[in-house]
Every structure is written in structure tokens, then in C-alpha cells.
Amino acid sequence: MSQGITIGQYLPGNSLIHRIDARAKLLSLVFFIGGIFSVPGFPGLLFFLGLVLILLTLSGVSFRRMLRGLRPILFIVVLTLIIHVFFTGGGVVFLRSELIRAELGAWGVLTWEVTIESDGVYLGTFTALRLVTLIFYTMLTTLTTTPLNLTGALEYYLHPLKLLRIPVSEITVIVMIALRFIPTLMEESNRIVKAQMARGASFGEGNIIHRAKSLVPIMVPLFVSAFRRAEDLATAMEARCFRPGARRTSFNQSRAVLADYMAVALVAVLVMAVITISY
């Protein structure tokens, strides 16, 4: 179960993508997201997908791992495709079928037709591919950047909000803890499921109510374990003199080099070029 979750996981490496500063990666991600949602057609979107595959090769992250990371949100991608295919009209009609026909007497006849048209297929495929491309690039960013560096980059960009008395440091600490705890809790739930199955528990049989009840032996020990870990973490933070609102420094100081600026500039130029050509 935990192998399919990539959020919060970091793959150590010494590739070019790993060595880029986290702030440059986060800014490039913003440019990339803007470019993905700005291109109007498949040519520009396929360019971004090809760029992700090139960066994936340079990073040394396996494509199989990326596909496993896509599995938990595959339902959203498929649902988006289905909604557009069946509820977006226009273009050539590929299929027209009457699913419901009911005689209502004085009120007439109630009919419900399902049509699959070319515009719906095009828009559904385009939207699904856009989501997949965005998810791939986001996963590549998290897999090649430690959660500590990622939250440090987030705090760097949110630093001006301190002028509005927004607790940026505390927010980034919460984000970092959440990122670190996601894979930990997934591994813990995986162990609990295996332990319950070894005791004869069944989680895939019966109706919806029975399956919901079968989750109770998983959720109760998982919540107990999560609260215990949270208490241990709070004790450790207090032992290290953590105080909300106190000024803190970082042991590892991130310093951008020429390669980081070049990477951000290259992504920005490519995004602007693709958007310009697409229109």
C-alpha cells in the first residue's frame, strides 16, 4: 500500500535534478503548472509531457515508480475522462443509445439518451492527459527533493507574509511534519492490514456496510499509533526547545548557484515559447 504513495517520499541520488536547489524546483513547478493550463491543444501538452520524461530520465527515477504513484489518483483521472466523454457534446456523433424510456401517461414520454461525441472524447482525453502530466511533474519534484528542503523553499517564498503577522514558520513546520508522516502512516496501515488478515479478517467481501465495518479494526489502531507518534514528536520538539514564534535558523543553508538560475530561466523560456506557438 505504501509503495503507491509518493507524496513525502524522497529517493536519494546525485543526479542533476537532485542537485538543483529546492527553491528553483518550486518556482519551476509554478511555471510548469501555468504552462500546462495555458496550452489549448495536444501539441503543447505533449511537449510538456516529453519534457517530464526527459527530466525523469536525467533524475534516475524509474518510470514504473511514477506509474505506481499514479495509481491512488487514477480514479480521479478516469472519472474526469468519463464525465467529459458522456456529458460534453459537439462534433461527430460516435454513439447514440437510449437507456431509459418510460411512459408517463398525460405527462408524455420520459427518455434519456447517452451520446458519445468527438468533442467530448477530445476534451476528456486532453483533460486526463493534462492531469497525468501535472501529477508526474509534481511527483518528480517531491521524489528528488527532501521534505526539509521543500518546506524551506516554501518558507522562503512565503516570507513576505510575515509582514501581515501570518505565522509562516509554523505553517511550514506543519507542512513538513505532514509530508514526513504520510508515508509513515501508510506503512503503518499496511502492517495493520497484514496483521488483521493473518488473524482471519476479510476486507473485500460483503456489501458496503459490511466493508465499512471491517475497516474499524484498521482505523482504531491506526489512530492510536498516530496519536502516539504525535505525542512522541511533541516531546522531542519540546526537548529541543522548539517555541512557536521564536526566531530559528537552519543548519543547512541553501545557496543558489548559476545552474539553479539557468534551470528556472530555461523552464520559463520554454513555457513562454510553447504558449506563444500554441496560440
N, C-alpha and C positions, 0 to 999 in steps of 0.2 A: 504493500500500500504506500509506503513512504517513498519507494523508488519512483513513483509517478509524480511526486511533488518536487518542483524545482525552486519554488519561492523560499528564500532563506538558505539555500544550499550554495556552497562555493566549491569549485573544483580548482585545487591548487595547480599552478602552472607558471611557466616563464615565457609565454608567447608574447607577441607584440600587443595583442588585445589585453592580456593580463597586465602588462606594464603601463598601459595608458592610465592617467590619473582619473580617479573616480568622478571628479568634477567635470572633466572633459567628456566622460561617458554619459553622465546625466544630461549635460547640455546637448550632446549629440542625439540622445534619445528624444529630447523635446523637438529638435529639428526634424528627426525622423518621423515622429508621430504627426507633426504638422504636414510633412510631405505626403504621408500615406493618405491622410484625409483630405488632401487638396487635389490629388490627381484625379481626373474624371474618367479615365478608361483603363483598360488592361495593359497597354504598353508601359505606362508609367509605373503601374503596380508591379508588373513583372520585373521591371528594373530594380525596384526596392527589394523584391524577393531574391533576385540574383545577388544583390549587394549583401543581403543577410547570409546567403550561402557562402559567399566569398569570405566574409568575416568569420563565419563558423569554421571554415577550413583553416584560416590563419590562427584561430584560437585553440585548435586541437580538440574541441568538444565534439563528441560523436553525434551524428545526425540521429542515431537511434535513441539517444538520451533526450534529444529535443522532441522526438515523436512521443516518447513516454511522458514527457512533461505536458504535452498537448492533450493527453488522454483525459485528465479531470475536467477540462472545459470543452471537450469535444461535443458534449450535449448542447452547449450554447451555440456552437458553430453550426451544427446540424439543424437545430431549431430555427436559427436565423435563415438558413437556406430554405427550409420548408415553408416558412411564413412568406418569404418573397415569392417562391415558386407558385404557391396556391392563392395568394391574395394580391398579387401585383399583375394588373392586366396591361394589354398593349402588344402590338406586333402580331406575328403569325401564331395562330392557334394550333398547338400541338395535340391537345387532348381536351375533349368536352364530354363530361359524363354527368348524368342526372342521378344524384344519390338519393334524394328524398322527393317523393311526390305523394301528397295527401289531399284527399277530397274533403273540403271544409263546408260543403253544402252552400248556404247562402253567401258565405264569405269567399267562395271561389276555390281555387286550387293552389295549394302551397307547394312550391317546387324549390329545390336547392341544387344548383349545378356547380360542379367543380371544373374549372378550366385551367389548363396549363398553357401559358403563352410565352412567346420568345422574350419579351421584355422582363417578365418575372424570372425566367431562368437566368437571363443575363445579369440582372441586378442581384439575384440571390447568390450566384456564383462569385460575382465581384465582391459583394459584402463579406462572404465567408472567407475568400482568399485574403481580403484586407485584414480581417481579424487574425487569421493564421500568421500573416506576415508580421503584424504588430506583436503578437504573442511570442513569436520566435525571437524578434529583436530584444524584447524585454527579458526573456529568459536568458539570452546570451549575455546581456548586461549583468544580470544577477549572478550567473554562473561564473563569470570572470572577475567579479568584484566582491570583496569581503563585505559582510553586513556592516562592520565597523566603518570601513571607508565609504560605503554607500550612504550611511546616515551622516557621516561627517561632511560629505558633499552636500547633502540635503540641508544641513545646518548652515553651511557656508552660503547657500543661495537664499535661505530664509532669514539670514542675519538682519537685514533691514527691518524686519517686522518687530525686532526688539524695541525699536523706537515707539511702537504702538503698545508697548508693555505686554506683548504676546510672549509667553514662555517658550521660546523656540528650542532652547536646550532640553527642557523637559519633554517636549513633543518628540524631538529626535531620539531621545533615550527610549521613549515608549515604542517608537517605530523600530529601533534596533532590537529591543527585547522581543517584540512581536515577531520580527524576522528570524531571530535565533530560535524562538520557541516553536515555530510552525513545524519544521522537520522533526524536532524532538517529540512533540505531541503526536505526530503521525507515526513515528516509530513506536511510541508507547501504545497507541491504539492498535497497531499491528500485533504487538506482543500479546495484548489483552485478547484480541480476536483469536489468535492461535491457541492461547491457554483455554479459552472457553470452548473452542471446537474440540480440543483434546479431552474435555470433560463431557463431550456429547452434545454440546449446544449446536443448534441449526439456525442459520440466519437467512437462508434463501428459500424457505418453504412456507406455505400457508398464505393467507390473504394479507392485505395491507396492515390490518390491525395486529395480526399475529407477528408480522415482521417488525412493526414498531415496538411491540412489547419485547421482542427478542433483543432489541438494542439497549434495553435497560442494564443488563449485566456488563455492557461495554461502557456506557456513559457514566455510570456511578463510579467505578474505579478510575476512569479517565479523569473525571473532575477531581476526585480525591488526590490523584497524582499531580494534577495541575496546581491545585492549591498548595500541596506540599512543596512543589518546586518553587512556586511564587514566594512562599514563606522563607525558604532557604535563600532565595535570591535577595529578598528584602534584608535578611540578616547579614548577608555578605556585603551588600551595598552600605548598610549602616556601619559595619566593621571597617569599611574603607572610607568612612567619614563623608559619605555622599549626602549632600544637603541641597534640596530644591532651591534654585535661585542663586546658589553660590557660583562664583566665577571659577571655571575649570579650564585646565589646559590639557593638551593631548600629548601623549608620549611620542607618538609617531606623527611628525609634522609633514603634511603633504605639500610638495613643491612642484608646480607645473614646469615642464621643460618645453623646449621647442617642438618636440614631437607631439605633445598634447595640443598645443595651439594649432599645429598643422592638421591634426586629426579633426578637430572641431571645424576648422576652416574648410577642409575637404568635404566633410559631410554637408555643411551649409551650402557650399557651391554646387554640389551635386543635386541637392534637394531643389535649390532655386532653378537650376538648369532643367531638371526634369519637369518641374511645374510649368516653366516657361514654354518648353517644347510641347507639353501636353495640351496647352491651350492655343 
